[in-house]
Structures are given as structure tokens and as C-alpha cells.
Amino acid sequence: MNTIVTILGYGVVVLLIALSTRRHTDADEFLMGSRRASAVLIGGALFTLVGGGELIALTALAYTNGYSALALFLGYALGFIYLASISKRIRAVPQSQRFLSLPDYMHNRFGTVAGHLVFVVSFAAFFAMLLIQFTAGGQLLSPLLHISYTGCVLIAAGIAATYLFIGGFKTVLATDVLQGIARILLLPVIIFAVARGTNHAVDTTIRTSEPLPISVWFSLTITGFFASAASSDVWQRIYAARSDRSASRGFLFGAVCIMLFGWFLVKLGILARTAGITQDADSAFVSSLSVGLPVWAQYFAVVLVLSTILGTADTEIFLLSGMLGREVSRVSGARTIDAVYREQSIKRSRAFVVLISVCAVGLSLIFTELIAIYTWLLSSILVIAPMIIASLYFDAKRSLVIASISLNLAVFMALIGLGILQPENAYWIVVPGFALYAASYFLGGAKNDKFGEKGRSDSI
């Protein structure tokens, strides 16, 4: 009963935040928070992109491979640091004050076909991310609340959709800071409680962790780097910052926080193994919270899980709603980024928030295999990574951009078809795209580009 009260209390807090930020003068303020986010808000919003999938996947990886499991999070952090160094370049595009995320950038820079391709890949990837949050919420909260999986999914989705419907993007940023603080403070306490609950016991019959082979460690780091550097939700934070300095400092702050949180998760995974809490790596996180955890710590665990799930779910719901609304405007006949911008409305944006939430809940009740979905999500972003990164430095024909995406997509589908797609080999997806850009550059099909210093066609 007390854990239910904890859920209700959390819901009241985020609802009050939504009510305090609910005033919106136009749709862009609702969708992007007036583009006045400080470095702290940007950093918190980046750090909380670590969601339920990472809770389970990283703890499982640490259970098997110890501290070397941090390779993926190191890649994420390096991606943030890289974007911090070029955020001014990204924001220098004259039309960037109308952009919501990567699809807008690609429509404006390379035209309709490239823009639609990036939208499709990004939408599929982040809808899968949203499914992961609701699926993880059901799997993680159910043993803590003693409520069915379906009930927990509905609770998490209901809370997220309600405060997003009311408050908009300002609520996303404000709750991200609150949720980020909760994660950093509560996870060490929970690790302490788990250790105490098992009396620091070490099961000597359990095989110790085996470090990742250096090749796999390198692969995971590269995969994490490209996944964060070409991520639509990450780019949305760049456009939402109030200045180049705020964007840069926010990304550096986010890199530090994500490594700190990753280190705590790794500690929990190692503890789950050495204390003999479970024999199954994939259940390391869930078992750690449900085996030997004191009653007082269960309340903290509920807040930790809920803040982690909602901190990512609200971002993905809002990102997906905004991208879908803009793409609908383009299909309906809007030909410029300014025309797409003008067609936004708060009413329609809220309708898409509800639509995305309902669809995600329905599918999360069907698909419950977290690790597989997480691997596909992480890898699908790599399809567009070469084209995104190369376009920041080289001007290229639209046909080259489309070919780059198509080649990477073919590798992605081939790895899935062969049943061998894993985070440790996903980096192969980017090889064709980068190779094509390199060949085109040396053959004269691409050239150095003084990014942001010359105007772009606003035609989409």
C-alpha cells in the first residue's frame, strides 16, 4: 500500500510542475520551450535519456563483464563531448531557429527524400525506445508494487501523458532535472541497501566477471558514440538551448552525469553476481531490487525506476509527437520550414501526444522482449549516422546522401536477417556510408563545406 502512495506522490509532484509551466503563447513554446533552456536543463535532459532499457541492459552487461561494461556509456559520453564541441556549428544554420530535430535539418539541407528517410529511421528508433520505457516500467515496477504488468504500464503511461499534455516541453526539461537528481542520489543508496541485505556475502561458486575483449570494448564505444551523435532527441536539445554556450556546457555536464550513473549501474551488476543474487544476467537489475531489499529501500527503488522510465518516456513522446506533426504538414503540402513552423498548433500537438502514448501502450502490452528491442533501437540510429556527421563538414549531392543511408540500411537489414545483430558488431552498419563519402570526396563528388556561413535552400 505504501508503495502505491509513493507512486501517487510522485504523480502529484510532476503534475504540479506541469501546472506551473502550462502557459504557452504558441505551439513552438509548447514543443520547444521557447528555446531558452539553460546548461543545467540541457545537461539534465541529456542524462535522463538513459532509460529503462539501459537499466536492464547495462546491469546485465556488467554482471557478465564487470567494469568493462562501461564501454557503451563511454561512447555515449564521447558523443556528447563531440556535440558540445560543434554545437555552435550546428546552430549556425540560418533556419535552425525553426528546427525541432534532425528531420528538419535534413529536409532543409538535402531535400524531401533525404528528410523523409531520416524521419522514418528516427521515428522507428525512438518509438521503439518508447516501447522499451513502458515495457521496462511494467517489468520493473510489477514486483515492487505487486501490481500486474499491464497495470504498471498503464500507470507509467498515464502519468507521462498527463503532465506532457498539460505542460509541454518546459515540463519535460523541469522534470528531467528532478528525475536526474533522484537517480544520482537514490542509486548509491539502493546499492548500499542491496549489499546490506545480502550481508556483503560473496558466493565463491559463482564465476567471476570476465572483461570484454578489447575488440568488443572498442566496438561498443564506437557504437555508443555514433548512436548519441546522430540521435534526434539529442539534437533537439541543441536547438532548445538558449545560446551556443548553454548548449556546449549542457552537453559536457550531461557527459559527466551519464558516466557517473553508468558507473553506479555497473556496481549494481557486479554486486548481483558476486552476492549470488541471481544466476541470470538479464534479470540482474530486477532481482537486485526484489531479493533482500529492505522495506525502506523499496520506496526509493520505486522512485528510481519511475523517474528513470518517465525521464526518457516523456522525451520520446514529445519528440515523436513533434516530428510526426511536422511530417504530416509536409505531406499535406507545406513546402518550406517556415510554412511547417506556421502550421504548428498547440491543439494538434496535444492530439499527437495522446495518439503516440496510446499506440505505445498498446504495443508494449504485446512486445515484451527488452534486450532484443534495445539492440535493434541502438543499431538503427547508426543507419543515418555517417550522413549526419559527414554533412557537418562536407557538402554533397542529394543522391550521395540517399545512397549513404540506403547502403547502411542494407547492412542493418542483413545483420537482422542473419540473426547476428549485436551491439558489439553494430558498428559495421556505418562502414558503407563513410566509405561512400570518402570515395566521393577524393573523386570530387563531395567538398569541404564552411558550415553555416552560406545560406541553404529552405525548400523542402
PAVEXDREN-271288 format. One line per field, with one value per residue (C-alpha): residue number from 1; residue in one letter; y, x, z. Coordinates in steps of 0.25 Angstrom, whole numbers, plus 5000, padded with zeros to 4 digits. Each point is the difference from the previous one (the first is absolute). Example, Ala and Ser with C-alpha at 12.3 -4.5 7.8 and 13.67 -1.06 7.14 Angstrom:
<nodes>
num c(1	2)
residuo c(A	S)
yy c(4982	5014)
xx c(5049	5006)
zz c(5031	4998)
</nodes>
This chain:
<nodes>
num c(1	2	3	4	5	6	7	8	9	10	11	12	13	14	15	16	17	18	19	20	21	22	23	24	25	26	27	28	29	30	31	32	33	34	35	36	37	38	39	40	41	42	43	44	45	46	47	48	49	50	51	52	53	54	55	56	57	58	59	60	61	62	63	64	65	66	67	68	69	70	71	72	73	74	75	76	77	78	79	80	81	82	83	84	85	86	87	88	89	90	91	92	93	94	95	96	97	98	99	100	101	102	103	104	105	106	107	108	109	110	111	112	113	114	115	116	117	118	119	120	121	122	123	124	125	126	127	128	129	130	131	132	133	134	135	136	137	138	139	140	141	142	143	144	145	146	147	148	149	150	151	152	153	154	155	156	157	158	159	160	161	162	163	164	165	166	167	168	169	170	171	172	173	174	175	176	177	178	179	180	181	182	183	184	185	186	187	188	189	190	191	192	193	194	195	196	197	198	199	200	201	202	203	204	205	206	207	208	209	210	211	212	213	214	215	216	217	218	219	220	221	222	223	224	225	226	227	228	229	230	231	232	233	234	235	236	237	238	239	240	241	242	243	244	245	246	247	248	249	250	251	252	253	254	255	256	257	258	259	260	261	262	263	264	265	266	267	268	269	270	271	272	273	274	275	276	277	278	279	280	281	282	283	284	285	286	287	288	289	290	291	292	293	294	295	296	297	298	299	300	301	302	303	304	305	306	307	308	309	310	311	312	313	314	315	316	317	318	319	320	321	322	323	324	325	326	327	328	329	330	331	332	333	334	335	336	337	338	339	340	341	342	343	344	345	346	347	348	349	350	351	352	353	354	355	356	357	358	359	360	361	362	363	364	365	366	367	368	369	370	371	372	373	374	375	376	377	378	379	380	381	382	383	384	385	386	387	388	389	390	391	392	393	394	395	396	397	398	399	400	401	402	403	404	405	406	407	408	409	410	411	412	413	414	415	416	417	418	419	420	421	422	423	424	425	426	427	428	429	430	431	432	433	434	435	436	437	438	439	440	441	442	443	444	445	446	447	448	449	450	451	452	453	454	455	456	457	458	459	460)
residuo c(M	N	T	I	V	T	I	L	G	Y	G	V	V	V	L	L	I	A	L	S	T	R	R	H	T	D	A	D	E	F	L	M	G	S	R	R	A	S	A	V	L	I	G	G	A	L	F	T	L	V	G	G	G	E	L	I	A	L	T	A	L	A	Y	T	N	G	Y	S	A	L	A	L	F	L	G	Y	A	L	G	F	I	Y	L	A	S	I	S	K	R	I	R	A	V	P	Q	S	Q	R	F	L	S	L	P	D	Y	M	H	N	R	F	G	T	V	A	G	H	L	V	F	V	V	S	F	A	A	F	F	A	M	L	L	I	Q	F	T	A	G	G	Q	L	L	S	P	L	L	H	I	S	Y	T	G	C	V	L	I	A	A	G	I	A	A	T	Y	L	F	I	G	G	F	K	T	V	L	A	T	D	V	L	Q	G	I	A	R	I	L	L	L	P	V	I	I	F	A	V	A	R	G	T	N	H	A	V	D	T	T	I	R	T	S	E	P	L	P	I	S	V	W	F	S	L	T	I	T	G	F	F	A	S	A	A	S	S	D	V	W	Q	R	I	Y	A	A	R	S	D	R	S	A	S	R	G	F	L	F	G	A	V	C	I	M	L	F	G	W	F	L	V	K	L	G	I	L	A	R	T	A	G	I	T	Q	D	A	D	S	A	F	V	S	S	L	S	V	G	L	P	V	W	A	Q	Y	F	A	V	V	L	V	L	S	T	I	L	G	T	A	D	T	E	I	F	L	L	S	G	M	L	G	R	E	V	S	R	V	S	G	A	R	T	I	D	A	V	Y	R	E	Q	S	I	K	R	S	R	A	F	V	V	L	I	S	V	C	A	V	G	L	S	L	I	F	T	E	L	I	A	I	Y	T	W	L	L	S	S	I	L	V	I	A	P	M	I	I	A	S	L	Y	F	D	A	K	R	S	L	V	I	A	S	I	S	L	N	L	A	V	F	M	A	L	I	G	L	G	I	L	Q	P	E	N	A	Y	W	I	V	V	P	G	F	A	L	Y	A	A	S	Y	F	L	G	G	A	K	N	D	K	F	G	E	K	G	R	S	D	S	I)
yy c(5000	5010	4998	5004	5012	5003	4999	5009	5010	5000	5002	5012	5006	5000	5004	5013	5002	4999	5010	5010	4999	4999	5014	5000	5011	4992	4986	5002	5003	4988	4991	5006	5009	5013	4995	5006	4988	5002	4991	4993	4997	4995	4991	4994	4998	4992	4992	4995	4995	4987	4993	4986	4993	5004	4997	4985	4999	5007	4993	4987	5003	5004	4987	4992	5009	5009	5014	4999	5001	5015	5000	5003	5011	5005	5001	5008	5010	5002	5002	5011	5006	5000	5007	5010	5004	5002	5005	5014	4995	4992	5012	5010	4995	5012	4992	4993	5008	4993	4986	4990	4989	4992	4998	5015	5002	4989	5006	5013	4996	4988	5001	4991	4986	5001	5007	4989	4989	5006	5002	4986	4994	5010	4998	4985	5000	5009	4994	4987	5008	5004	4986	4996	5010	4995	4985	5003	5007	4988	4990	5009	5005	4988	4992	5013	5004	4986	5005	4993	5004	5006	5008	5006	5003	5008	5007	5005	5004	5007	5008	5004	5003	5009	5009	5001	5004	5011	5005	4998	5000	5009	4990	4989	5008	5004	4985	4995	5008	4995	4986	5001	5004	4989	4990	5005	5000	4987	4990	5001	4998	4988	4994	5001	4994	4988	4998	5001	4991	4989	5002	5003	4985	4996	4986	4994	4990	5011	5002	5014	5010	4999	5013	5003	4997	5013	4999	4999	5011	5009	4996	5004	5013	5003	4996	5009	5012	4999	4997	5012	5009	4997	4999	5009	5002	5005	5010	5005	5005	5007	5008	5002	5007	5015	5002	4993	5000	4994	4989	4997	5001	4992	4988	5000	4999	4989	4992	5001	4996	4988	4994	5002	4993	4989	4997	4998	4991	4992	4999	4994	4990	4995	4999	4992	4990	4999	5000	4988	5008	4994	4990	5008	5012	5006	5000	5006	5013	4995	4989	5011	5008	4988	4991	5004	5015	5006	5006	5014	4999	4995	5014	5005	4989	5004	5015	4996	4991	5009	5012	4993	4994	5014	5008	4993	4997	5015	5004	4989	5003	5015	4998	4990	5009	5012	4992	4994	5013	5006	4989	5000	5015	4997	4988	5010	5010	5009	5003	5008	4999	5013	4994	4988	5008	5009	4988	4995	5001	4997	4993	4991	4997	4996	4990	4994	4998	4992	4992	4996	4997	4991	4993	4997	4995	4990	4995	4999	4990	4991	5001	4998	4995	5012	4996	4997	5013	5008	4994	5003	5014	5003	4994	5007	5014	4996	5000	5015	5003	5001	5009	5009	5001	5002	5010	5009	5001	4997	5005	4988	4998	4995	4987	4997	5002	4991	4989	5001	4998	4988	4993	5001	4995	4988	4996	5002	4991	4990	4999	4998	4990	4992	5000	5006	5014	5004	5013	4994	4999	5011	5010	4993	5007	5013	4995	5001	5014	5005	4993	5006	5014	4998	4994	5012	5010	4995	4999	5014	4997	5006	5012	5007	5009	5012	4996	5011	5011	4999	5000	4987	4998	5000	4991	4987)
xx c(5000	5011	5007	4987	5000	5014	4995	4989	5009	5010	4988	4995	5014	5002	4985	5003	5013	4991	4990	5011	5005	4987	4999	5003	4999	5002	5003	5015	5000	4992	5009	5014	4998	5003	5014	5005	5006	5012	5012	4995	4986	5008	5009	4989	4992	5011	5004	4985	5000	5006	4987	4995	5007	5013	4997	4998	5010	5012	4997	5000	5013	5007	4995	5008	5011	5003	5005	5003	4984	5002	5005	4986	4998	5014	4996	4987	5009	5010	4988	4995	5014	5001	4987	5004	5012	4991	4987	5003	5002	4987	4993	5006	4991	4991	4987	5004	4990	4989	5006	4994	5010	5008	4989	4998	5015	5001	4987	5006	5014	4998	4986	4987	5005	5012	4991	4989	5010	5006	4986	4996	5013	4999	4986	5001	5012	4994	4986	5008	5007	4986	4996	5012	4996	4986	5005	5011	4990	4991	5011	5007	4988	4991	5009	5001	4986	4994	4991	4999	5009	4988	4996	5015	5001	4986	5005	5013	4994	4988	5010	5009	4988	4993	5011	5005	4986	4999	5014	5008	5015	5003	4994	5009	5012	4996	4996	5013	5008	4992	5001	5015	5002	4992	5008	5013	4996	4992	5008	5012	4990	4994	5013	5004	4986	5002	5014	4995	4988	5010	5009	5011	5000	5009	4996	5013	4993	4996	5010	5006	4998	5008	5005	4995	5010	5007	4993	4986	5003	5005	4987	4991	5007	4999	4985	4997	5007	4992	4987	5001	5006	4989	4988	4988	4997	5014	4999	4987	5008	5010	4988	4993	5012	5000	5014	5012	5007	4988	4999	5015	5001	4987	5006	5012	4992	4992	5012	5005	4986	4998	5014	4997	4987	5006	5010	4990	4992	5013	5002	4986	5002	5013	4993	4989	5010	5010	4989	4993	4987	4997	5005	4994	5008	4987	4993	5011	4993	4987	5005	5009	4987	4991	5010	5004	4997	4995	4986	5005	5009	4988	4994	5013	5000	4986	5004	5013	4993	4989	5009	5009	4988	4992	5013	5002	4986	4995	5012	4996	4985	5003	5011	4991	4988	5008	5006	4987	4993	5010	5001	4985	5001	5010	4991	4989	5007	5009	5012	5009	5005	4993	4987	5001	5003	4988	4991	5003	4989	4999	4987	5006	5013	4992	4992	5013	5005	4987	5001	5015	4997	4988	5007	5013	4992	4992	5013	5008	4989	5003	5016	5007	5014	5008	5014	4997	4992	5011	5011	4992	4997	5015	5004	4989	5005	5013	4994	4999	5013	5010	4991	4997	5015	5006	4990	5005	5014	4997	4990	4995	4989	4987	5002	5012	4993	4989	5009	5008	4987	4996	5013	5000	4986	5003	5011	4990	4990	5010	5005	4986	4997	5012	4996	5014	4997	5006	5005	5015	4998	4990	5011	5002	4987	5007	5011	4994	4995	5013	5007	4991	5002	5015	5000	4991	5009	5013	4993	4994	4986	5000	5008	5004	4988	5001	4988	4990	5008	4992	4985	4992	4988	4988	4992	4995)
zz c(5000	5004	4986	4993	5009	4995	4985	5003	5007	4988	4991	5008	4999	4985	4998	5009	4991	4988	5005	5003	4986	4992	4995	4985	4990	4988	4995	4999	5015	5003	4992	5002	5013	4993	4997	5013	5007	5009	5001	5013	4993	4987	5008	5008	4988	4994	5012	5001	4986	5008	5002	5003	4989	5006	5014	4996	4988	5007	5013	4992	4993	5013	5006	4989	4997	5012	4999	4985	4998	5001	4986	4994	5010	4997	4985	5004	5008	4989	4990	5010	5001	4985	4998	5011	4991	4988	5005	4995	4986	5001	5005	4990	4988	4998	5001	5012	5009	4993	5001	5010	4997	4990	4990	4998	4999	4989	4992	5000	4996	4991	4995	5001	4998	5010	5010	4999	5002	5012	5006	4997	5007	5011	5003	5000	5009	5010	5000	5004	5011	5005	5000	5008	5011	5001	4999	5011	5008	5001	5002	5011	5007	5001	5010	5008	5000	5000	4988	4987	4988	4993	5011	5002	4985	5001	5013	4993	4987	5007	5009	4988	4990	5010	5004	4986	4995	5010	5001	4987	4998	5011	5009	4994	5003	5014	5004	4993	5010	5012	4994	4998	5014	5005	4992	5005	5014	5001	4992	5010	5012	4993	4997	5015	5004	4991	5005	5015	4996	4995	5012	4990	4997	4989	4993	4997	4991	4990	4989	5001	4989	4987	4994	4986	4989	4995	4987	5006	5009	4989	4992	5011	5002	4985	5000	5012	4993	4987	5007	5008	4989	4990	5010	4997	5015	5003	4988	5005	5013	4991	4994	5013	5007	5002	4995	4994	5013	5007	4990	5001	5016	5001	4991	5008	5013	4994	4997	5014	5006	4990	5004	5014	4999	4991	5011	5011	4991	4997	5015	5002	4989	5006	5014	4994	4995	5012	5010	4992	4999	4987	4990	4988	4995	4993	5014	5008	5002	5003	5009	5008	5003	5004	5007	5014	4999	5013	5000	5002	4987	4992	5000	4995	4989	4996	4998	4993	4990	4998	4998	4990	4992	4999	4998	4987	4996	5001	4991	4989	5001	4997	4990	4992	5001	4995	4988	4996	5000	4991	4991	4998	4997	4989	4994	5000	4992	5008	4992	5009	5014	5003	4995	5008	5012	4998	4999	5014	5010	5015	4998	4989	5008	5012	4991	4995	5014	5004	4987	5002	5014	4997	4989	5008	5012	4990	4994	5013	5005	4988	4999	5013	4995	5005	4997	4985	4998	5007	4991	4987	5005	5003	4987	4991	5004	4993	4987	4999	5008	4988	4992	5012	5005	4986	4996	5011	4993	4985	4990	4991	4990	5005	4992	5009	5013	4995	4996	5013	5008	4991	5001	5015	5000	4992	5010	5011	4994	4996	5014	5005	4989	5004	5015	5004	5003	5014	5006	4998	4985	4997	4997	4986	4996	4999	4991	4986	5002	5005	4989	4990	5005	5000	4986	4995	5007	4993	4987	5001	5003	5014	5004	5013	5005	5008	5008	5004	4992	4988	4998	4998	4991	5009	4990	5006)
</nodes>
